[in-house]
Amino acid sequence: MAKLLICEDNDNLREAVVSYLKLDDHQVTELAEAKNLLATIKSKDLDLIILDVMLPDGDGFFLAKEIRKISLVPILFLTAKADESDRITGFELGGDDYVVKPFSPKELMLRVKAILRRSASENTEVKVTRNWKLQNHSIQLDMAAHRIISNKMEIRLTAAEWKILTYLIENHSRVISRAQLLTNSLEYLSDASDRTIDTHIKNIRLKLEYPDWIETVRGFGYRFKGEPL
């Protein structure tokens, strides 16, 4: 059983989603407004946040930015905004998935399950610290603690970013296509855009503060260029 929070102002939609989540034995906290969202997140140990982008008293993208200051809990956006630019904005702000209204409850549940599986796999990995170097740079990955250390500073990655980076590292001698990353590290459905991966890679590079860790192989995909120590 996972602990989920849904913040959605449409009562009928929220109640329908909550019903499906509870049928899957999840514990669900409901909010119809943004005003208590951050306080609720601080007070609860959550596994996933389902967040409407257009709330009557707040913007979901702005709220996601504030959430990322206090928590790395996965965020799944619900929105009527279907433009790809809006999807990319959601991912740039640390979102893990993006579902456009109207949607089928089955689709939403598949995406919820995929996010929860990623989080569960991170929490059950064998404890090992992996050291990597590239020129004068080095990073340490603690697989059990879900941490990366670079220049003695801890780098915070979202669940999606962590899965992409570790998948690239596990296959560091190979070029990995965007389709492979979508399928093997994110389990996204077929409608996901290649730009989803590009945006996550951009975020990872910014956080690592050295973009050359991940090489873009034009026309093919990405390759992790570090070497094991």
PyRosetta script that sets phi, psi and omega in degrees:
from pyrosetta import init, pose_from_sequence

init()
pose = pose_from_sequence("MAKLLICEDNDNLREAVVSYLKLDDHQVTELAEAKNLLATIKSKDLDLIILDVMLPDGDGFFLAKEIRKISLVPILFLTAKADESDRITGFELGGDDYVVKPFSPKELMLRVKAILRRSASENTEVKVTRNWKLQNHSIQLDMAAHRIISNKMEIRLTAAEWKILTYLIENHSRVISRAQLLTNSLEYLSDASDRTIDTHIKNIRLKLEYPDWIETVRGFGYRFKGEPL")
pose.set_psi(1, 128.6)
pose.set_omega(1, 178.4)
pose.set_phi(2, -102.6)
pose.set_psi(2, 156.2)
pose.set_omega(2, 177.7)
pose.set_phi(3, -103.5)
pose.set_psi(3, 113.6)
pose.set_omega(3, -174.9)
pose.set_phi(4, -117.1)
pose.set_psi(4, 153.6)
pose.set_omega(4, 173.5)
pose.set_phi(5, -127.1)
pose.set_psi(5, 130.7)
pose.set_omega(5, 174.3)
pose.set_phi(6, -118.9)
pose.set_psi(6, 129.3)
pose.set_omega(6, 176.7)
pose.set_phi(7, -118.7)
pose.set_psi(7, 102.8)
pose.set_omega(7, -174.5)
pose.set_phi(8, -149.4)
pose.set_psi(8, 127.8)
pose.set_omega(8, -174.2)
pose.set_phi(9, -83.8)
pose.set_psi(9, -18.9)
pose.set_omega(9, 178.0)
pose.set_phi(10, -77.7)
pose.set_psi(10, 109.4)
pose.set_omega(10, -173.6)
pose.set_phi(11, -59.6)
pose.set_psi(11, -45.0)
pose.set_omega(11, -177.7)
pose.set_phi(12, -63.6)
pose.set_psi(12, -44.2)
pose.set_omega(12, -179.8)
pose.set_phi(13, -65.8)
pose.set_psi(13, -45.8)
pose.set_omega(13, -178.9)
pose.set_phi(14, -60.7)
pose.set_psi(14, -44.5)
pose.set_omega(14, -178.9)
pose.set_phi(15, -64.5)
pose.set_psi(15, -37.2)
pose.set_omega(15, 178.9)
pose.set_phi(16, -66.0)
pose.set_psi(16, -45.3)
pose.set_omega(16, 179.4)
pose.set_phi(17, -62.7)
pose.set_psi(17, -43.8)
pose.set_omega(17, -179.7)
pose.set_phi(18, -61.6)
pose.set_psi(18, -39.4)
pose.set_omega(18, 179.2)
pose.set_phi(19, -60.6)
pose.set_psi(19, -45.2)
pose.set_omega(19, 179.2)
pose.set_phi(20, -65.7)
pose.set_psi(20, -40.4)
pose.set_omega(20, -179.9)
pose.set_phi(21, -64.6)
pose.set_psi(21, -39.9)
pose.set_omega(21, 179.9)
pose.set_phi(22, -70.3)
pose.set_psi(22, -32.1)
pose.set_omega(22, 175.0)
pose.set_phi(23, -62.1)
pose.set_psi(23, -25.9)
pose.set_omega(23, 177.3)
pose.set_phi(24, -90.5)
pose.set_psi(24, 12.3)
pose.set_omega(24, 175.9)
pose.set_phi(25, 69.7)
pose.set_psi(25, 26.5)
pose.set_omega(25, 176.2)
pose.set_phi(26, -90.0)
pose.set_psi(26, 150.1)
pose.set_omega(26, 173.0)
pose.set_phi(27, -92.2)
pose.set_psi(27, 124.9)
pose.set_omega(27, -170.9)
pose.set_phi(28, -123.5)
pose.set_psi(28, 131.7)
pose.set_omega(28, 170.7)
pose.set_phi(29, -103.4)
pose.set_psi(29, 131.7)
pose.set_omega(29, -176.7)
pose.set_phi(30, -108.8)
pose.set_psi(30, 136.6)
pose.set_omega(30, 171.6)
pose.set_phi(31, -134.6)
pose.set_psi(31, 139.9)
pose.set_omega(31, 177.5)
pose.set_phi(32, -104.5)
pose.set_psi(32, -8.7)
pose.set_omega(32, -177.9)
pose.set_phi(33, -136.6)
pose.set_psi(33, 165.6)
pose.set_omega(33, -177.7)
pose.set_phi(34, -84.9)
pose.set_psi(34, -17.6)
pose.set_omega(34, -166.5)
pose.set_phi(35, -61.6)
pose.set_psi(35, -31.3)
pose.set_omega(35, -179.1)
pose.set_phi(36, -104.6)
pose.set_psi(36, 9.0)
pose.set_omega(36, -172.7)
pose.set_phi(37, -63.2)
pose.set_psi(37, -54.0)
pose.set_omega(37, -175.7)
pose.set_phi(38, -64.0)
pose.set_psi(38, -40.0)
pose.set_omega(38, 178.9)
pose.set_phi(39, -63.7)
pose.set_psi(39, -39.2)
pose.set_omega(39, 179.1)
pose.set_phi(40, -66.1)
pose.set_psi(40, -41.8)
pose.set_omega(40, 179.2)
pose.set_phi(41, -62.8)
pose.set_psi(41, -40.2)
pose.set_omega(41, 179.2)
pose.set_phi(42, -65.5)
pose.set_psi(42, -30.0)
pose.set_omega(42, -174.0)
pose.set_phi(43, -92.2)
pose.set_psi(43, -9.0)
pose.set_omega(43, -175.8)
pose.set_phi(44, -124.0)
pose.set_psi(44, 149.2)
pose.set_omega(44, 175.1)
pose.set_phi(45, -92.9)
pose.set_psi(45, 92.4)
pose.set_omega(45, -171.4)
pose.set_phi(46, -98.2)
pose.set_psi(46, 153.5)
pose.set_omega(46, 175.6)
pose.set_phi(47, -103.9)
pose.set_psi(47, -21.3)
pose.set_omega(47, -178.2)
pose.set_phi(48, -163.9)
pose.set_psi(48, 141.4)
pose.set_omega(48, 174.0)
pose.set_phi(49, -114.5)
pose.set_psi(49, 126.6)
pose.set_omega(49, 173.3)
pose.set_phi(50, -104.2)
pose.set_psi(50, 114.5)
pose.set_omega(50, -166.5)
pose.set_phi(51, -124.9)
pose.set_psi(51, 122.4)
pose.set_omega(51, 174.1)
pose.set_phi(52, -72.0)
pose.set_psi(52, 137.1)
pose.set_omega(52, -179.1)
pose.set_phi(53, -75.9)
pose.set_psi(53, -34.8)
pose.set_omega(53, -174.6)
pose.set_phi(54, -112.6)
pose.set_psi(54, 88.2)
pose.set_omega(54, 178.5)
pose.set_phi(55, -98.5)
pose.set_psi(55, 152.6)
pose.set_omega(55, -176.8)
pose.set_phi(56, -64.3)
pose.set_psi(56, -26.1)
pose.set_omega(56, -177.3)
pose.set_phi(57, -120.9)
pose.set_psi(57, 20.3)
pose.set_omega(57, 179.0)
pose.set_phi(58, -179.9)
pose.set_psi(58, 155.7)
pose.set_omega(58, 179.0)
pose.set_phi(59, -95.1)
pose.set_psi(59, 125.7)
pose.set_omega(59, -176.6)
pose.set_phi(60, -61.6)
pose.set_psi(60, -34.3)
pose.set_omega(60, 178.7)
pose.set_phi(61, -66.7)
pose.set_psi(61, -43.5)
pose.set_omega(61, 176.9)
pose.set_phi(62, -62.7)
pose.set_psi(62, -41.8)
pose.set_omega(62, 179.6)
pose.set_phi(63, -62.4)
pose.set_psi(63, -39.0)
pose.set_omega(63, 178.5)
pose.set_phi(64, -62.0)
pose.set_psi(64, -39.8)
pose.set_omega(64, 177.6)
pose.set_phi(65, -61.6)
pose.set_psi(65, -40.5)
pose.set_omega(65, 178.2)
pose.set_phi(66, -70.4)
pose.set_psi(66, -36.8)
pose.set_omega(66, 177.9)
pose.set_phi(67, -61.5)
pose.set_psi(67, -41.8)
pose.set_omega(67, -177.3)
pose.set_phi(68, -66.0)
pose.set_psi(68, -15.7)
pose.set_omega(68, 175.7)
pose.set_phi(69, -75.6)
pose.set_psi(69, -21.1)
pose.set_omega(69, -175.0)
pose.set_phi(70, -122.5)
pose.set_psi(70, -12.8)
pose.set_omega(70, -173.7)
pose.set_phi(71, -156.9)
pose.set_psi(71, 148.0)
pose.set_omega(71, 173.9)
pose.set_phi(72, -105.9)
pose.set_psi(72, 13.7)
pose.set_omega(72, 179.2)
pose.set_phi(73, -56.6)
pose.set_psi(73, 135.9)
pose.set_omega(73, -178.9)
pose.set_phi(74, -57.4)
pose.set_psi(74, 144.8)
pose.set_omega(74, 178.7)
pose.set_phi(75, -121.8)
pose.set_psi(75, 129.1)
pose.set_omega(75, 173.2)
pose.set_phi(76, -113.8)
pose.set_psi(76, 118.1)
pose.set_omega(76, -179.1)
pose.set_phi(77, -84.1)
pose.set_psi(77, 139.4)
pose.set_omega(77, 168.3)
pose.set_phi(78, -113.2)
pose.set_psi(78, 130.1)
pose.set_omega(78, -177.1)
pose.set_phi(79, -159.8)
pose.set_psi(79, 155.7)
pose.set_omega(79, 172.8)
pose.set_phi(80, -88.9)
pose.set_psi(80, -5.7)
pose.set_omega(80, -179.6)
pose.set_phi(81, -80.1)
pose.set_psi(81, 111.0)
pose.set_omega(81, -175.4)
pose.set_phi(82, -97.9)
pose.set_psi(82, -5.6)
pose.set_omega(82, -177.8)
pose.set_phi(83, -62.9)
pose.set_psi(83, 140.9)
pose.set_omega(83, 179.8)
pose.set_phi(84, -61.8)
pose.set_psi(84, -33.0)
pose.set_omega(84, 179.8)
pose.set_phi(85, -61.8)
pose.set_psi(85, -34.7)
pose.set_omega(85, 177.4)
pose.set_phi(86, -70.4)
pose.set_psi(86, -39.0)
pose.set_omega(86, 175.9)
pose.set_phi(87, -59.6)
pose.set_psi(87, -46.2)
pose.set_omega(87, -178.2)
pose.set_phi(88, -63.3)
pose.set_psi(88, -40.1)
pose.set_omega(88, 176.7)
pose.set_phi(89, -57.5)
pose.set_psi(89, -43.9)
pose.set_omega(89, 178.6)
pose.set_phi(90, -59.2)
pose.set_psi(90, -44.2)
pose.set_omega(90, 179.4)
pose.set_phi(91, -69.7)
pose.set_psi(91, -37.5)
pose.set_omega(91, 178.6)
pose.set_phi(92, -61.9)
pose.set_psi(92, -30.3)
pose.set_omega(92, -179.7)
pose.set_phi(93, -85.4)
pose.set_psi(93, 5.7)
pose.set_omega(93, 175.9)
pose.set_phi(94, 97.4)
pose.set_psi(94, 13.7)
pose.set_omega(94, 176.2)
pose.set_phi(95, -71.4)
pose.set_psi(95, 152.5)
pose.set_omega(95, -179.2)
pose.set_phi(96, -100.4)
pose.set_psi(96, -23.9)
pose.set_omega(96, 176.9)
pose.set_phi(97, -161.5)
pose.set_psi(97, 168.6)
pose.set_omega(97, -169.2)
pose.set_phi(98, -149.1)
pose.set_psi(98, 113.7)
pose.set_omega(98, -178.1)
pose.set_phi(99, -114.5)
pose.set_psi(99, 127.4)
pose.set_omega(99, -175.9)
pose.set_phi(100, -94.4)
pose.set_psi(100, 133.3)
pose.set_omega(100, 175.3)
pose.set_phi(101, -77.5)
pose.set_psi(101, 146.2)
pose.set_omega(101, -7.5)
pose.set_phi(102, -75.5)
pose.set_psi(102, 150.3)
pose.set_omega(102, 179.6)
pose.set_phi(103, -136.6)
pose.set_psi(103, 160.6)
pose.set_omega(103, 177.1)
pose.set_phi(104, -88.3)
pose.set_psi(104, 142.9)
pose.set_omega(104, 176.5)
pose.set_phi(105, -56.0)
pose.set_psi(105, -33.9)
pose.set_omega(105, 179.5)
pose.set_phi(106, -62.3)
pose.set_psi(106, -43.8)
pose.set_omega(106, 178.7)
pose.set_phi(107, -61.9)
pose.set_psi(107, -45.4)
pose.set_omega(107, -179.5)
pose.set_phi(108, -60.5)
pose.set_psi(108, -43.7)
pose.set_omega(108, -178.9)
pose.set_phi(109, -64.5)
pose.set_psi(109, -36.5)
pose.set_omega(109, 176.8)
pose.set_phi(110, -62.0)
pose.set_psi(110, -40.9)
pose.set_omega(110, -179.2)
pose.set_phi(111, -71.4)
pose.set_psi(111, -39.3)
pose.set_omega(111, 176.4)
pose.set_phi(112, -60.5)
pose.set_psi(112, -46.3)
pose.set_omega(112, -179.7)
pose.set_phi(113, -62.0)
pose.set_psi(113, -39.5)
pose.set_omega(113, 179.8)
pose.set_phi(114, -63.4)
pose.set_psi(114, -43.7)
pose.set_omega(114, 179.4)
pose.set_phi(115, -64.4)
pose.set_psi(115, -43.7)
pose.set_omega(115, -179.1)
pose.set_phi(116, -66.3)
pose.set_psi(116, -35.2)
pose.set_omega(116, 176.5)
pose.set_phi(117, -64.0)
pose.set_psi(117, -41.8)
pose.set_omega(117, 178.7)
pose.set_phi(118, -61.1)
pose.set_psi(118, -46.0)
pose.set_omega(118, -179.1)
pose.set_phi(119, -63.6)
pose.set_psi(119, -40.2)
pose.set_omega(119, -179.4)
pose.set_phi(120, -66.0)
pose.set_psi(120, -39.4)
pose.set_omega(120, -179.2)
pose.set_phi(121, -66.2)
pose.set_psi(121, -33.2)
pose.set_omega(121, 177.8)
pose.set_phi(122, -66.2)
pose.set_psi(122, -34.5)
pose.set_omega(122, -176.3)
pose.set_phi(123, -80.8)
pose.set_psi(123, -8.8)
pose.set_omega(123, -177.7)
pose.set_phi(124, -114.1)
pose.set_psi(124, 7.6)
pose.set_omega(124, -178.4)
pose.set_phi(125, -71.8)
pose.set_psi(125, 149.3)
pose.set_omega(125, 178.5)
pose.set_phi(126, -65.6)
pose.set_psi(126, 139.9)
pose.set_omega(126, -177.8)
pose.set_phi(127, -71.7)
pose.set_psi(127, 119.7)
pose.set_omega(127, 177.5)
pose.set_phi(128, -159.0)
pose.set_psi(128, 138.4)
pose.set_omega(128, 175.0)
pose.set_phi(129, -101.4)
pose.set_psi(129, 125.4)
pose.set_omega(129, -178.3)
pose.set_phi(130, -110.8)
pose.set_psi(130, 128.6)
pose.set_omega(130, -177.3)
pose.set_phi(131, -107.8)
pose.set_psi(131, 133.5)
pose.set_omega(131, -177.9)
pose.set_phi(132, -133.5)
pose.set_psi(132, 148.6)
pose.set_omega(132, 179.7)
pose.set_phi(133, -131.4)
pose.set_psi(133, 154.5)
pose.set_omega(133, 173.0)
pose.set_phi(134, -153.5)
pose.set_psi(134, 110.8)
pose.set_omega(134, -174.8)
pose.set_phi(135, 54.8)
pose.set_psi(135, -121.3)
pose.set_omega(135, -178.5)
pose.set_phi(136, -95.6)
pose.set_psi(136, 12.6)
pose.set_omega(136, -176.8)
pose.set_phi(137, -109.7)
pose.set_psi(137, 151.9)
pose.set_omega(137, 177.3)
pose.set_phi(138, -147.4)
pose.set_psi(138, 152.1)
pose.set_omega(138, 174.9)
pose.set_phi(139, -137.8)
pose.set_psi(139, 155.2)
pose.set_omega(139, 175.8)
pose.set_phi(140, -122.6)
pose.set_psi(140, 131.9)
pose.set_omega(140, 177.5)
pose.set_phi(141, -111.8)
pose.set_psi(141, 121.8)
pose.set_omega(141, 172.6)
pose.set_phi(142, -102.3)
pose.set_psi(142, 101.7)
pose.set_omega(142, -171.9)
pose.set_phi(143, -67.3)
pose.set_psi(143, -31.4)
pose.set_omega(143, -178.3)
pose.set_phi(144, -75.0)
pose.set_psi(144, -40.9)
pose.set_omega(144, -177.3)
pose.set_phi(145, -86.8)
pose.set_psi(145, -5.3)
pose.set_omega(145, 179.9)
pose.set_phi(146, 58.4)
pose.set_psi(146, 49.8)
pose.set_omega(146, -177.4)
pose.set_phi(147, -130.1)
pose.set_psi(147, 150.6)
pose.set_omega(147, 170.2)
pose.set_phi(148, -126.3)
pose.set_psi(148, 132.2)
pose.set_omega(148, 178.0)
pose.set_phi(149, -112.9)
pose.set_psi(149, 126.3)
pose.set_omega(149, 177.3)
pose.set_phi(150, -134.4)
pose.set_psi(150, 124.7)
pose.set_omega(150, -177.5)
pose.set_phi(151, 52.1)
pose.set_psi(151, 42.3)
pose.set_omega(151, 177.8)
pose.set_phi(152, 66.1)
pose.set_psi(152, 12.5)
pose.set_omega(152, 178.7)
pose.set_phi(153, -113.5)
pose.set_psi(153, 138.4)
pose.set_omega(153, 178.1)
pose.set_phi(154, -81.7)
pose.set_psi(154, 132.3)
pose.set_omega(154, 179.4)
pose.set_phi(155, -104.6)
pose.set_psi(155, 128.8)
pose.set_omega(155, -178.2)
pose.set_phi(156, -98.0)
pose.set_psi(156, 120.9)
pose.set_omega(156, 177.4)
pose.set_phi(157, -114.9)
pose.set_psi(157, 147.5)
pose.set_omega(157, 172.1)
pose.set_phi(158, -72.2)
pose.set_psi(158, 169.2)
pose.set_omega(158, 179.8)
pose.set_phi(159, -59.2)
pose.set_psi(159, -41.3)
pose.set_omega(159, -179.5)
pose.set_phi(160, -66.5)
pose.set_psi(160, -44.4)
pose.set_omega(160, 179.6)
pose.set_phi(161, -62.4)
pose.set_psi(161, -42.1)
pose.set_omega(161, 179.9)
pose.set_phi(162, -61.7)
pose.set_psi(162, -44.8)
pose.set_omega(162, -178.4)
pose.set_phi(163, -66.0)
pose.set_psi(163, -39.7)
pose.set_omega(163, 178.5)
pose.set_phi(164, -64.8)
pose.set_psi(164, -48.4)
pose.set_omega(164, -177.3)
pose.set_phi(165, -63.6)
pose.set_psi(165, -46.2)
pose.set_omega(165, -178.5)
pose.set_phi(166, -66.8)
pose.set_psi(166, -32.7)
pose.set_omega(166, 176.3)
pose.set_phi(167, -66.6)
pose.set_psi(167, -41.4)
pose.set_omega(167, 176.7)
pose.set_phi(168, -63.2)
pose.set_psi(168, -41.3)
pose.set_omega(168, -179.1)
pose.set_phi(169, -66.6)
pose.set_psi(169, -42.3)
pose.set_omega(169, 178.5)
pose.set_phi(170, -61.1)
pose.set_psi(170, -24.5)
pose.set_omega(170, 179.4)
pose.set_phi(171, -116.9)
pose.set_psi(171, 40.7)
pose.set_omega(171, -166.8)
pose.set_phi(172, -64.1)
pose.set_psi(172, -17.9)
pose.set_omega(172, 179.7)
pose.set_phi(173, -92.8)
pose.set_psi(173, 0.9)
pose.set_omega(173, -175.1)
pose.set_phi(174, -119.1)
pose.set_psi(174, 153.4)
pose.set_omega(174, 170.3)
pose.set_phi(175, -84.9)
pose.set_psi(175, 125.9)
pose.set_omega(175, -178.2)
pose.set_phi(176, -108.4)
pose.set_psi(176, 126.1)
pose.set_omega(176, -178.9)
pose.set_phi(177, -75.6)
pose.set_psi(177, 161.5)
pose.set_omega(177, 175.8)
pose.set_phi(178, -60.9)
pose.set_psi(178, -39.4)
pose.set_omega(178, 179.9)
pose.set_phi(179, -62.3)
pose.set_psi(179, -39.2)
pose.set_omega(179, 178.0)
pose.set_phi(180, -64.6)
pose.set_psi(180, -41.0)
pose.set_omega(180, 179.4)
pose.set_phi(181, -65.8)
pose.set_psi(181, -41.9)
pose.set_omega(181, 178.1)
pose.set_phi(182, -60.9)
pose.set_psi(182, -43.0)
pose.set_omega(182, -175.5)
pose.set_phi(183, -77.7)
pose.set_psi(183, -46.3)
pose.set_omega(183, -169.7)
pose.set_phi(184, -90.6)
pose.set_psi(184, -26.7)
pose.set_omega(184, -179.0)
pose.set_phi(185, -108.3)
pose.set_psi(185, -28.1)
pose.set_omega(185, -176.9)
pose.set_phi(186, -112.3)
pose.set_psi(186, -21.9)
pose.set_omega(186, -178.9)
pose.set_phi(187, 59.6)
pose.set_psi(187, 29.4)
pose.set_omega(187, 179.9)
pose.set_phi(188, -69.5)
pose.set_psi(188, 155.5)
pose.set_omega(188, 177.6)
pose.set_phi(189, -75.9)
pose.set_psi(189, 172.1)
pose.set_omega(189, -168.8)
pose.set_phi(190, -66.9)
pose.set_psi(190, -16.5)
pose.set_omega(190, -177.0)
pose.set_phi(191, -84.4)
pose.set_psi(191, -1.9)
pose.set_omega(191, -179.4)
pose.set_phi(192, -68.3)
pose.set_psi(192, 141.8)
pose.set_omega(192, -178.2)
pose.set_phi(193, -88.0)
pose.set_psi(193, 153.5)
pose.set_omega(193, 173.1)
pose.set_phi(194, -58.1)
pose.set_psi(194, -28.7)
pose.set_omega(194, -178.8)
pose.set_phi(195, -67.4)
pose.set_psi(195, -19.3)
pose.set_omega(195, 173.2)
pose.set_phi(196, -59.0)
pose.set_psi(196, -49.8)
pose.set_omega(196, 178.6)
pose.set_phi(197, -65.4)
pose.set_psi(197, -43.9)
pose.set_omega(197, -179.1)
pose.set_phi(198, -57.3)
pose.set_psi(198, -40.3)
pose.set_omega(198, -179.4)
pose.set_phi(199, -68.2)
pose.set_psi(199, -43.1)
pose.set_omega(199, 176.8)
pose.set_phi(200, -62.2)
pose.set_psi(200, -41.1)
pose.set_omega(200, 178.3)
pose.set_phi(201, -62.1)
pose.set_psi(201, -42.2)
pose.set_omega(201, 177.5)
pose.set_phi(202, -58.3)
pose.set_psi(202, -44.4)
pose.set_omega(202, 179.6)
pose.set_phi(203, -64.0)
pose.set_psi(203, -41.8)
pose.set_omega(203, 179.8)
pose.set_phi(204, -62.6)
pose.set_psi(204, -45.4)
pose.set_omega(204, -180.0)
pose.set_phi(205, -60.1)
pose.set_psi(205, -42.5)
pose.set_omega(205, 179.3)
pose.set_phi(206, -62.6)
pose.set_psi(206, -40.5)
pose.set_omega(206, -177.8)
pose.set_phi(207, -72.2)
pose.set_psi(207, -35.3)
pose.set_omega(207, 177.7)
pose.set_phi(208, -73.9)
pose.set_psi(208, -15.7)
pose.set_omega(208, 176.8)
pose.set_phi(209, 62.1)
pose.set_psi(209, 17.8)
pose.set_omega(209, 174.9)
pose.set_phi(210, -152.9)
pose.set_psi(210, 98.3)
pose.set_omega(210, -170.8)
pose.set_phi(211, -64.1)
pose.set_psi(211, -21.3)
pose.set_omega(211, -174.7)
pose.set_phi(212, -70.9)
pose.set_psi(212, -8.1)
pose.set_omega(212, 174.8)
pose.set_phi(213, -57.0)
pose.set_psi(213, -37.2)
pose.set_omega(213, -178.0)
pose.set_phi(214, -116.2)
pose.set_psi(214, 118.9)
pose.set_omega(214, -178.7)
pose.set_phi(215, -93.4)
pose.set_psi(215, 135.5)
pose.set_omega(215, 171.8)
pose.set_phi(216, -88.9)
pose.set_psi(216, 119.6)
pose.set_omega(216, 176.1)
pose.set_phi(217, -101.0)
pose.set_psi(217, 99.1)
pose.set_omega(217, -169.9)
pose.set_phi(218, -56.1)
pose.set_psi(218, 130.0)
pose.set_omega(218, 179.3)
pose.set_phi(219, 86.4)
pose.set_psi(219, -7.7)
pose.set_omega(219, -177.6)
pose.set_phi(220, -124.2)
pose.set_psi(220, -54.7)
pose.set_omega(220, -178.1)
pose.set_phi(221, 160.7)
pose.set_psi(221, -132.6)
pose.set_omega(221, -174.5)
pose.set_phi(222, -133.9)
pose.set_psi(222, 155.0)
pose.set_omega(222, 176.5)
pose.set_phi(223, -140.7)
pose.set_psi(223, 135.4)
pose.set_omega(223, 175.1)
pose.set_phi(224, -81.0)
pose.set_psi(224, 124.7)
pose.set_omega(224, -171.8)
pose.set_phi(225, -96.6)
pose.set_psi(225, -5.5)
pose.set_omega(225, -179.9)
pose.set_phi(226, -67.3)
pose.set_psi(226, 159.3)
pose.set_omega(226, 177.6)
pose.set_phi(227, -119.3)
pose.set_psi(227, 141.2)
pose.set_omega(227, -179.5)
pose.set_phi(228, -67.1)
pose.set_psi(228, 141.7)
pose.set_omega(228, 176.3)
pose.set_phi(229, -89.7)
pose.dump_pdb("model.pdb")
